[in-house]
């Protein structure tokens, strides 16, 4: 009988990276070795650098307002980040915070995504930036405008510190690590791979949209189940994840490259989104927002994974609600004054600064609930 251990090793992916990529899938232990633990509103850490353990995060620190900070340089609060962006970016955040419910429509999606089709329509609903950018893209298309998109960057000093800390943590050989789990849902068994990167430098390194510490990315392999609820091989589908959206392909689709039973993932430079083919992916051509998943540089072979960690055996997964990197909160009153807007009623006093606030983990979303990729992967992948 095929076991979970058999499956996750048999289908472990090979990854191809683009030129200039500086961050690779790593272990949380390595990340914590150069990180400190903070709580919102305090500039002194709860746990100093290098002293955090996964047991600490399991037992003692389960607040949504705590975060692991992996750099000592750079801003500690949202206002110090945002004031470097300029008026256009802060206005985007302010308007989004005043109308926090993302309004998706086919008309808006067609304005933003040149690759929109009936087949890709569900995936366009999932991008994390929709609430920020869809209204702007729609208006810009309507007015035939081509103004540049503000980038939600962190300072270069933060990126440099993240690179230095990651490189120092790896020694002479990179400690390549993936996390995995399986779950049965309906007629499928979902084998999930999760990859943690120390930093997302999509904006600062590759003119993408945003930067943030800590980066959880994923890849799913779906097996049909037989009458006895056993997985049928080969798999039925694979699902490539990126920017909270996805790209689902049948296992035998010509776009899905494999080395034997091992699918090949082409990783977006800086963003670490997963793709099936080596090329540039124009996410929003209107703003020249591109993922460079060209795969011409280094290769992480499926034999090179040094750690393969079963997520269902990690207690921190269920209890740690904080962020894997610095989380920034922005006062909306500060933003209103910065923009010179007359007093107006606000639904909230502050907002998690989008794009630069670190993610909470493979299970929990930014809002603190369970990710759809975690709790309802079959629907998320479009297999229902």
N, C-alpha and C positions, 0 to 999 in steps of 0.2 A: 504494500500500500504506500502511495506517495505521501510523505510527511511535509510539514511546513518547512522544515530545514532543507529537505530535498528541493522544494519548489523555489525558495528564495535564492538559493545558490545556483540552481539550474538556469534561472532566468535573470540573474543579476546583470544589470546593464553595463555596457562599455560606454564611456563618455568621451566626447571630442570637444576640445576647447579652442577658442579663437585666440588670435595674436594678442599679446599684452595682458591676458587674463592673469590676475594676481591672487585670486582666492579659489580654493578647491574644497570639496566636501571633507569636513573635519569632525572630530569628536567633541562633544560638549565638555568633556573633562579637559581637553586641551584649551578650549575657549575660556573656561572658568579659571584656569591657571593664571591668566593674565587679566582677569576682570574683578571688579568690585561690585557690591550690591548696594543700591540706593533706593530711597523712597521719595515720592513726589514732594517737592517743596523743601528738601534738605540738601545742602551741598556737602555734608559730611556723610560718608558711607555707613550703612548699617554693618556691613562686613567689608573689611579692607581688601585691597587687591591681593589676589592669590590665595585667599583664605575661604572662599566659598566652596561648599561641597554640594553635590546633588542631594545628599541627605538633608542639608539645611533647607533647600528649596521644597523638599517633601514635607518636612515637619514644622518648620518655624516661619516661613515667609510665603504665605499664600494670598496676599493682598493683590488686587489688580493694579495698585499704585506703586508696586516695587518693580525695579528693572535692573538688569545686569548691564553694567557699563564697562566696555572693553578698552576704552581710550581714556587717557588723563587730560588730553588737550581738547580744546574746542568748547563750544557753548554748553551750558547746563539747562537752559530754559528756552521755551519756544520763541519768546520775543527776540532774544539775541540771535536766533536762527533766522527768523522771518525778516528782521530789519535789513538783512543783507540781500534779500530777494528783490526789493523794490515794490512799487505800487501795484503793478499788474498781478503779481503772484499773491500778494496779501489780499487784494480785492477778490480773487478767485476763492480763497479760503473763507473770507468773510461772507460772501454771497452763498457759498456752500453751507456754512454753519447756520445761516438764517433760514435756509431751506434744505434741511439735512436729508430729506427723503429723495433718493435718486429717482428722477423722472426719466424713464427709458421709453422711447417711441421708435418705431421703425424709421420715421423721417429723420429723427436726430441721429440714429445709428448710421443711416446711409450717408449723412453729412460728414460723419467722423471717420468711417471705415470704408475706404475705397474698395476693399475686397468683400464687402457685404454681399451676401446671397441668401437665398432661402435656407440653404444647407448650413451656413455659418451664423445665421441669425441668433440662435440660442447662445452661442459663445460670446456674441457682442454684449449680451446682458451682464456678463460676469466680471468685466474689467473693473478693478477697484477704483479707477479714476473717473468712472462714468458720471457720478454726481458733480464732479468738478468741471469736467471738460465737455460733456455733451452739449450743454446749453451754449457754451462759447463756440464750439465747432459749428453748431447749427446757425448761430448768428453770423459767424465769419463767412460761412458758405453763402448764406443768404445775401450778404452785403459784398460778396466777392472780395473778401479781405484775405491777406496772406501774412498777417503779422506773426512774429515769432511767438512760440509758446514759452511762457516762463518756466524755468527749470527749478525744481525743488531740491536744491543742492545743499550739502553740508560743506563746510570749509575744507580747503585742500589739506590743512593741517590735521584734520580728523582722518582723512583718507590715508595720509602718510603714516600717521600713528597706527592705524589699523593694519596697514601693510607690514610695518616693522614688527608689530606684535605677533601677527600671524606667522610671518617667516621665522621669527625666533622660536615659536612654539613647535615647529615641525622638525627641527634638527636636520640631519643629513638626508632623511627620507620622509616624504609626506605621509602622515598618518591617515590615509584615506578611510573614510567611515561612511556606511549607510545605516539607516534605521529602517525597520520593516515591521509589518503586521499583516494579518489576513482577517477578512470578515466575510461572512455569507449574507447575501441580501437577495431575496427572490430566487431567480434561477442562476445566480452567479456567485462565484467566489472571487473576491477582490484581493489581489496581492499588492500591497502598497509599499513603495520605496520612498523614504524621506531623506533629504540631503540638507545638512546644515553648513552654511558658509559664514565666515566671520564678518563679512561686510558686503554690501551691495553698492558698487560704485558706478552704476549705470549712467548717472548724470555727470559726475565728476571725471569719469574716465572715458566715456563713450558718447557724450552729448545726448544721453537719454533723458528721462523725465525726473528721476529722483534717486537719492542716496539714502541709505540707512544702515545702521549696525545690525548684525545678525540677519540671517536670510534663510528661511525654511522653504525649500522647493520639493516638488514631488513628481512621481511617475507611477502609474497604475497598470497592472496586468490583470485582465478579467478572464476567468475560466467559466465556461458553462458547467453546470452540475448535472450528473446523471441521476437516475431515480433514487440511488442510495446517498445522494448529496455529496458525491465525490467529484473532485475537479476532473474535467475531461481535457486531455492534452491532444494537440497543442492548444494554447490559449485562443480565445475568440477575438479579443480586442486589446489594444493598448491605448493609454490616455496620457498625453504629454501636458504638463501643467506649466502655467506662467502667468503672472500678473493677475491671479485669481481666476483667470479664464482657462480654457482647455482646448485641446485638439485630439479627437478620438478617431482611431483608425482600426479597421479589421487587421488581425494579426498577419494575414497573407496579402495585405495591400502592398502594391509596389513601392509606395513611399516609405514603408517600414523597413529600415535596414537592420540586418541581423548578422551576427557571427555565430553560426550554429543556432543555439536556442537563446542567445544573448542579444537583446535589442540594443541598437546604438542610439544614444541620445546626443544631439548637437546642442551645446549649451550656449545661451545668449551671453555675450560678453558683458560682464558687470551685473546684469540683471539675473543671470543664472536660470532664466526660463528654459524649458525643455522643448526641443523641436525634432522632427523626424528627418529633415533633410539639411544638408550644408548650404546655407545661403543667407542673404539678408532678408529679414522679414519686416516689411513696412507696416507698422502697426497703425500709424496715423499719418498718411502721406501729406495731409494738409499742413502739418507742423514738422515734417521730416523726422518723425519719431520712429526709430528703427532699432530692431534687435539684430545684432551681428552674430549669428549662429553659424559661422563659416567653417569652424572645425579644422582649420589648417595648421594649428599649432600642436599642443600636447594631447596625448591620448592616455586616458585612464582605462586600462584593460580590465575586463571582468575578473581576471585573476589577481589584480593588484589591490583589491579591497582588504585592508588589514583588520578592520573591525566591522562586524555585521551584528547589529544589536536589535534584539526583539523588543519593540516598543511596549508590548503588553507585559513585560517583566520590569518596566521602569516606573517606580512609584511616583516620581516627580510629574509624570505625564498627567496624572489625574488631579493633582493638588496644586501645582504651581500655575497661578493665573497671571503672573507678571510677564514682563517682556524680556526677550533675549537680545538686549541692546538698549540704548537710551531711548526713553519715551519722552516726547516733548508735548507740553500743554500750552496753548496760546490763549491769553485773555482776549475775549472779543471786545471788551471795552478798550484795551490797548489798540487793537486793530482799528476800531472805529475812530479813535483819536488820531492814529497814524494817517488814516485815509481822509481825515477832515470831514467825516460824515456827521450830519446833525443827529442829535439823540433820536434813537429809534428803538422800539421794543425788541428785545432779543429773547429767543426761546431758551438759550443757555448762556452761562457766564463764560464758558471756555470751550475749546475744542481740542481733541487730540490732533496735533499738527500732522496733516496727512502727508504721506510720502516719505517723511524722514523719521517718523516714530517706528521703532523696531517692532517686529511681529511677536505675538504671544506664544507661538509654538505650533506643532502639527495638529493639535486637537482644537485649540481655542482660537476664535477669530478676534479681530481688533475690538469688537464690541463685547467680548467675553463669553459669547455662546459657542457652541460647537460648529466647526467648519462643516460646510456641506460635503467637502471632499472626505471628511472623516466619518460623518454619521449617515450620509446618504449618497455614497459614491456612484451608485448605479444611475440615479437620476442626474447627478452632477455631470456624469460622462455622456448623458444623452442616450442611454441604453433602454429607457423605459418606453 
